[in-house]
């Protein structure tokens, strides 16, 4: 079975939000920080603005997510727009 390419937009705030669920097969996911001023922070379910991987405003970063893994994000502000593109590998 071939998994589809998927994309979406999410609004994140000051509470950690999971991106695209828990992987059941390997995927490559591109995260685009759509915000023009705030840094987005990425990590596991315990991600904070202090311990997360920082993705600068208007930046794009790709990640490979393996089965059982998930990616979470948090922002220092509310209403932070993020877009993603998920492609099976």
C-alpha positions, 0 to 999 in steps of 0.5 A: 500500500502506498501512502499519500503525500499530505500537507497541512497548516496548524496553529500552535501556541504556548502549549505543545502540539503534536504534528501529524500523529504518531508514525506507522511507517517512515516519513519525511516531513518538512516544517515551515515556520510561517511566522515572520517574527517568532521562533518555533520550537520542536521536539518530543512531547515534553518540548518547551521554548527552553529545550526545543530545537529552534526553527527561526521565523520564515525558516523550513526544516525537514525531519525523518520520522520513524514508526512509533515516533512523533514530532511536537512543537511549541511557540512563545506566542499564541496564533503561530502558523505552521505548515507541513509537507509529509512524504512517505519514504 
